[in-house]
Each structure stands twice: as C-alpha cells, then as structure tokens.
C-alpha cells in the first residue's frame, strides 16, 4: 500500500542532493565529463535526453549508451544549536550526517533517421536526495529523508531545414521515498510511498555554420501528487497516542530552461557554454493533508518553503586527441534555490562549484567505452533566524561521482 511521503523536504534515483535543490543533471559519460555543459553539442545516444533536436545532426544508424554511476556523499558537519520540541529550548546540535553511497544505472537510445524525423529514448534519474541523522536533536526533524526519482523519456525530432531542427518528448516520472522523524514522549512519524506523474520536454537546435551550434531546451514542471497512508504518534495524551491515517501531498519537480552555445575549433575541440535556469519558485509550501482530523490539526499545518529560482553556469571542453581518444573537461557554478531562513537538516544546501574530467575511447568503429569523474564542493553555510530555530553552520558538504559506460552504433 502506498504511504504519504514529503518528496521535496529532501529529494534521481540517487542519494543526497548534490545539485542545487535536489536536481541531478549528469546522466551520461559525456555530460558528467563536461559538468553537464552538453546541450548544443550533444551528438551521441545521450542527445535523446540532453537535446533531442540534435538527433537529426548525428550520423545514420542506431546509437545506444548504457552506463552506471557511483555516487559517494561524505558526511556533512553541523556546528550550532537547534530547538528541542519538548523542552522548547535551544540545545547543542554539533554532529555529522551519515555518509551515503549509491549505484545508479541509465540507458540512452537513438533510432535511425526516418526521412526528416528521428526517435529516441532515455531512462535516467534526474533528481533525488537522501539525508540521515542519527544524532539528537537532528533526528527530531530528519532521522531519514530519502527520495528516489526515475524518468522514462521517449522523444522525437524533426529537421525543418539544413540549419534548424526541433524536438519534443514525454516525461514519465516515477518517485519513491521514505521519511522518518521522532521526538520521544512527543511525536513519531514514519512514512513511505510512491507515485507516477507526467510532463514534457522541448528542444530547438540552430546550426548557422559548421562551427557554431545554438540550442534551447525546456523540461516542464512535474507535480508529484502523492496519496497514501501515514502512521506514528501524536502528543494528545501521555504517552503519545498512536495514529494511522490516509492523506495526500503535492510537491514540484521544477521546470528548467537551458540556453547553450558551442563552438568547434579545427574539427577537434568544442567549447560549450550553458546557462541553466531552474524554476524552484514554484515550491511555495509543503502541505500534508490527513484524513484523520486530529492528525491534520497536529501534523497537517503547511510548512513554508518559498524557494527562489536558481541559475547555473556551465563550461565544457571536448577535445579529440586522436582517432581513438576524446578528452572531456568541465566546470560549473551552481546556485542554491533555498533562502537562508529555510535551510534545514532535511536539505542543508548551499551554492556549489563543480569540477569534472572524463574520456571516451573507441575500441572499434562501432564500439566505445567511457569514464568520467565529477567533484562537487558546496560552500559552508551559516544559518540563523531559521523558521525552525536552527542557528549554526553547515560545512564539509561535497560529492564524488564516477561514471562508466559503453556505447554502440550500428
């Protein structure tokens, strides 16, 4: 049976958020190696995900890529104070989260051309988060917040003329999550569940000459409307009273716009600049609605979020060293959407710097293998006057990602 989950209190299929908010943009070797500065220049099977309009500019034949990401998230440190909901006082909250690690597969496919059209398909994990605190008082608010998101994205592209092509597709998004938090002698909440929702994506590609490439892509917002059950304890008696209730909650997977320009030098080196705007301002509040009137009165009050739209600037380099090996490099600055008053133990996010390196090696005319490494370093962040009373500093937030893949065209 489904159970209610607070998706966006923390949020790919993957672990603790390492992109701003809870996005995970790196979904292939080429994208990871270039810090996701891979939109205008997308030119392999993963173009089905990053820019389906580009599928018409690729060679004839089938293209496939299968790969797997390993994500390691070291412990995050907090030093400061947090409120005890029972005593109504601030107490020491110095401590660290648990470290996290995940293995995440993906798939990309592009069909042969059919006249002016071409089809593609991607299976990716575009958002996710896992945060676990064993210490008190952190566990009063976020003993565990985990969300996994997978997306199936069938797409089609159409070539308007020798300079312009367009693309579009459907987003089929599956999300599953777990939420636990408790304060002994006061409350206990344990929730889990899943949902399937739908959206769309659009792409535009312009090639004014053999060296320049301009692209626009847009992925729609997907509202995750989760219905199910919750259980735990609420403080209406001593000891707290157990409850079970049906309920629902709606949270957004936000829309995103990418504007990208790529320039190729001497047919060997491509430099790409990407501006990404993610529309997190749709996330106004988190509101659980419980069928049980008492649980609704105690636990169902809306939690204000008021996130901001965020910007990311990405710069990528793809350099063909010889006929067999291609080098990938990338850098990005990723802005957090979470205002300081809304930073919490569920998602202690901050602005981040992203560095990446990778390579593609051709084993034969049709077969290639790839590997990439990406490092994310988040800025330390002071929090104060927080809506939940947290005062202190989050530090040591970083992520390590490794990707390996195999690509085949025939």
PyMOL commands that set and color helices and strands:
alter all, ss='L'
color gray80, all
select helices_A, chain A and resi 7-9+29-33+47-50+52-57+139-142+280-282+293-299+340-342
alter helices_A, ss='H'
color red, helices_A
select strands_A, chain A and resi 63-73+77-84+89-92+95-96+100-110+117-132+144-159+164-183+187-206+212-219+222-234+241-253+256-265+269-278+285-286+289-290+303-304+310-320+325-334+352-362+367-378+381-383+391-395+398-409
alter strands_A, ss='S'
color yellow, strands_A
deselect
rebuild
show_as cartoon
